[in-house]
Amino acid sequence: MDHIKHLKCLICGKEYAPDEIEYICPDHGNEGIVDVCYDYELIGKRISRESLAQNPDTTIWRYKALLPVEADAPVPPLTVGGTPLYQADRLAAGLGLKYVWVKDDGRLPTASFKDRASAVAVVKAQEKGADIITTASTGNAAAALAGLCASIEQPNVIFVPEAAPQAKIAQLLVFGSTVMLVKGTYDDAFELCLETAAEYGWYNRNTAYNPYMTEGKKTAVYEICEQLGWNAPDVIFVSVGDGCIIGGLHKGLKDLLALGWIDKMPRIIGVQAAGSSYMYQAWKNNEDILTKPPGPSATVADSISAGLPRDRIKALAAVTETNGAYVSVTDDEILEAVPALARGCGVFAEPAGAAAYAGLVKAAAQGLVNPNERIVVLNTGNGLKDVASAMKAVEMGGKRPFHIEPTLEEVKKIIGNA
């Protein structure tokens, strides 16, 4: 991988050769997250916007020259990437805006954004000759890893809180994973996964521990900018839990700027649930995220529930370095956003995905976005991931099915009263 210059610790700045460390800077324990630094001059000789235009591959692997894998590395067969970007004129008009797009990553193979990172994890694990891959997750990262592993018969062990939605647990079991339902929080599952992986030498997919997960997630912003004709949007809204997705978007945009493929850095606005708002509080109060203790992690949006965001260094930089912001939304605002997003553009999002749109609603009301700005909202997961929350959301809005006898007269009664 001659296109990788080094791995750089985000705490102390120390640099390592790619084969010198496996995951983290050893000087900071499990907090020593590193960044993958590339040789953009070399990459620019291997890939261009023009060569991409001629590439029929619509998956994330069309950007292989910008990923931390060998050019000839075998990749999983599932179609990861190439998700649609919908122009949402009705949503825009309802908020007094002109240009809004929704990037629907609920269309990926296991129905969440996390497939992007898991695809890279599988390739890196094969590179290492790993017998087992493991991860801790609130559900989506686990399902993504399970599905990608199933596609190549790769054994894996998953740690998730036992309170994870049944749909997500079902995915893990259907894909054949060994599932550990942890009697505790995501943070408990994360720590146990780290300990177990170290004990048995398993390949660890955990975000904000394995630096290559950021690299998989950045591919979403490559697609967004390419789908917009390389005219980068002005603002991107994304929900934030552990912080790896927002950090990945920022990394991807920095890649594109370095290559000269886009000419500006969009503002990134991170959206957190009020009941799990570590990053929002740290940003708002200018707190030191290296010493700030864990906060609460209670929200209906389980995919962004994290008392201590593991990728908090990258998550904070994504906002501060782009002149962006963090927005906090309540669980009710998140649930209201589920049907609003669905009815406004046809995208059915789980609560964590809808949180990004709830953030846009709040930002528009507070004047954080300009009516003329070009705005992208990233949906990170399909609504079928959490049907119970979807039902609660529609009931909050007074929408219920009609229970009728199988006669036309019954139908007429309802239609007549509609």
N, C-alpha and C positions, 0 to 999 in steps of 0.2 A: 504494500500500500504506500507507494512512493508519493502519493498526493497528500498524505498526512504529515505535517511538519513535526508536531509534538502534541502532547496532552498538557494542559496548563491548569494548575490548581487555582480555583477562584477565590481562595482565602489568602494564600501566601504568594501566589504568582510563580511558584516553582514549576519548571518544565520537565517533562519526562518523554522519553522515546515511547512509541506506542506499545512496544513489547516489554517495557521496563516495569510497568504496573498493570494490574488487571482491571481495576475499577477506580480506586480513589487514591488521593495523596495520603500516604501513611502518616504524615506529620499531624493529622487532625482527626484520627480515628475514623468513624463512619461518616463524619461530616465533611470530609475532604473531597468534595465533588470537583471533578475536573472538566475542562472544555476541550473538545477536539478542534485543533487548529490546522487549517489546510493551506496548501500551496496553490493559491488562486491563479497564479501565472501559468502553472502547469495544467491545472484543470481547464483553464480557458483555451488551451490548445487542443483539448480532447472533446469538449462539448460547447455548443453555442446555441443561441436562440434559433438560428437557422437550421442547425442539425436536428434540434428537437422538433421543428416543424415538419421534418421529413421522417420522423420516427413513428411507426405505427403502434408501438407499445404505449398503452395508456396507463400502465401501473406505475407505482413509485420507482420501479427499476428503470424507467426512462431517464431518471436522474442518477443512475448508478455512479457516474463519474464524480458526483458530489456527495456520495455516501461512503462510510468507512468500511467498504468491502472491496475485495479484489474484482477486477473487471470480469473475470471468468468464474466467479463464485456462483455455485448453483443456488437458486432461490426457490422458495415454496411455490406450489402451483396455484394457490388461491389468488384471486384478482384483488389485490390491495392497492387502492389509489384510484384516480380518475373519477372521483365523485362529482356530482353535478353542482354547479353554481347557478342558483335561480335568481333572476331579477324579480324583486318583490315590490312592485309598484303600489299595491294596495296597502301594504304595511307602511311603506314610506309616506304615502299620502295621509294615512291616519295619524302619523306622528309629526306632520308638517315638514317632512323631508322630501328631497327629490330623488335620491339614489340609494337604494338599499338592496343588497344581495344576500342570499342565505346559502352558505356552503353546507351541504347535507352529508356529513360523514356517518350518518345513521345507515347509509347505503353500503357500507363496507361488509365483508363476509360475515363477521360475527356481530354486525350492527353497531359498532362503535369506532370512534377515532383511534382507539388503542391498537387496532390491527396494524397501524403504520409502524409503531415501535416494536411490536411483537414479531413482525416480519423480519426486521433487522436483527432482533434478538436470536431468532432461530438460525439465521445465517452465521452470526458471530459464534453461537454455541457449536454449530457444525465445524466451524473453523478451528475451534478449540478441542474438538473431538469429545464434547461433553456427553456423558451417559444420561444425565438428567438435567432439565432446566426447571427453575423454580421462580416463583414470584409471590409477593403479597399484594392484595388488591381489595378494593371495595366491591369488585365484581367485574367491571368491564375489561381491565387489563388482564385479569385472570381468564375470562372467556376468550379474549383475543389470543392469548398465549396457548390456551387449550386447543382452540380451533386450528391455529397455524401448526402446532405440534402434531395434531391428528392428521393433518394433510401429508406429513412425511414420516409418520409412525415414530415420533420422538417422545419418549417417556417424560412426564413432567409431574411436579408436585405443587399444589396451589394452596396458599394460606389466605382465607377470607374471614371477615367477621361473621359469626353465625346469624347475625341480623340482616345479612345481605338479601336483596329481593330474590324470591324463589326462581324467577325466570333466569336470573344470572347463575344461580347455583345449578339449575337444571342444565344449562349450557355446558358447564364444567363436567358434569356427570355423563351427559350424552357424548361428549368428545372423548371420554375415557380417562380423564385426569384422576390422579389421586388427590382427593380434596380434604383439606384440614379446616374444619369450621371452628374458628377460634372464639372462645368465650370471652370476648373483649372487643376493643375498638380496632380500627384500621391500624393505628399506631402500635397496638399490641401485636397484631399480625405481622406488621413490618419487622419489628424487632425479633420476633420468633423466626421469621424467614431468614433474616441475616444470620442469626445464630446457627440455625440448622444447615444452611448452605455452607457456612464455614466449617462446620463439623464434618460434613460428608463430601465436601468438594464439589457441590453442584454448581452449575452455571446460573448466576443470579441475574434475573431480568429487572430487578427493582429499579424504578425510576429514582433519580437523584442519588443513585449509588452506582448504577451502570451508566457511564457517560454516553453510550451509544444510543440510548433510548431517545434522547433529545434529537439525535440525527434522523431517526425515523419520523419523528413527529413534525420536523421542519418541512417535510415534503408537502404538507397541506398548503403552506403559503407559496411554495413553488407553483402549485396548481392554480391557486387563486390568481396570482399575477399573470400566469400564462393564459388563463381563461379570460382575463381582462385585457389581453393583447399587450402584456408587459407594461401596462399603465397602472401602476400600483394604486390601491385604494388609499383614501385619506385616513380612514379609521378602521380598525378591526376590533370587534367585540368577541371575547372568549371567556367562558366560565373558568374558575380557578379553584383547584383543591390542593393537590400536592405541588403544583407549580410547573410541572414538566411540559405541559402543552403550551402554555404561554411563553415559556422559555424557548421551546422549540420553534415557535412562530418567529420570535425575535431573531433566533440564530439563522433561520432561513432567509429572513429579510436582509440580514447582514451579509450573508453569502451573495445574494443577488446584487446588492449594492457594490460589493467588492469586485464582482465580475462585470459591473456596468450594465447589467440587464434591466435594472430599474433606476430611476433618477431621484427617488426620494424615499425617506423612511416613514411609513405610515405610523400614526399614533396607535398604540395598543392600549385598549381599555379592558382591564381584568374585572370580572364580575364574581363576587363571592356571596354566599348565603350568609345572612345576618347571624345565624347560629353557628357558623364556622368561618369566621372572618379574620383570621390571623393576618393575612397579607394586607387586607384593607386597613386594619388597625395599625399595623406597622408602618404602612405608607402614610396614612393620615397623620399619625403622631410622630413621624420621623424617628422610629425606634430602631435599635440595633438588632437585626434579625439573627445575629450570631449568639446573642445573650437573652433575647426575649423568650420567656418560657412558653410552653404549649398553652393553647387556649381551648375553649369548648369546641365540640364537633357534633352539634346536634342540628340536623337539617333533613328535610324530606328528600333533598337532592343527594342521595348517598354517594354518588360518584365524585362529589366535590366536598365530601366530609373529611377533614383532616385537621386534627388539633395542632400538629406541628408539620407544616408543609416541608417535605424533604428537599424539594428543589427551590427553596425560598430565595437563594442568592440570585439565580437566574430569573425567578419570577418577579423580583423587585427591579432588577435591571431592565427587564422588558418594558416596564412602565416608566421608570425614571429616565432611561436613555432615549425614549421615543417621545418624551413630553406627553405621555399618556396619563392614565388615572386608574384608580380602583373605585368600584362602585359596589355598595352593599344592597342586597335586596332581600326582602322577607320571604318566608316560605309561601305565604299567601300570594305574593307577587310572582313567585316562581310558578306556582300552580295555575294562576290566572294566565300566565304566558303560554302554557301548554296548548290550550284550545285556541288562543289568540294567534299563535304562530301557525297552527294547523289550518285554521279557517282563513288566515290571511295569505298563505302561499302554498298550502298543501303539504307542509313538512310536519310530521308527527315526531316530536322530540320527547325524550325522557326529561325529568326535571332538571338534571344538570345541563342538558343541552338547551332547554328553554330558558334557563337562567341567563344565558347570554342575551337573549331577546328581552327579557325582563330588565336587564341592565341598560339596553338601548332605550327602552321606554322611559326609564328613570333619567338617563343622561339627556334625552331630548327635552324632558320636562324641566330639567335643571339648567339647560343651556350649555351643556358640555360638548355638544356637537353643533356644527353650523348647518343650516338647512340645505346648503349647496354642496356639502361634502359627500364624497362617495364612500359608502359604509358597507362593510361586510360583517355579517353575523355568522359565527361558526356553530353549527349544531353538532355536538360531539357524540350523540347516541340516540338510537331509535326508541320511540315511545313504548314499544312492546316489551322493552326491558323492565318496565315497571308499570304494569297494568293497573295495580291498585291505586297508584298515585294519579294515573290518568282518569280513572273513574271518579276519584275524589275531586279532581279539577273540574270535570264537567258538571258534577253535582253542585259544586260551589256556584256555578253559573246558572243553576236551575234547569239544566238539560238532563232529561231522563227519558228512557224508552217508554213506549205505550204497550201495555199488556192487553191484548184483545182476543176475542173469539175469532175463529177463522171464517168470518163472513164479511161481505162487501158493506153491509149496513154498519158494521163496527168501524170500518175504515171511514165511511162517509161522516159518521159522527165526529170523528177526530179532525178530518180535513175541514169540515164545516165550522169547527170551533177554532181552527188555526188562525 
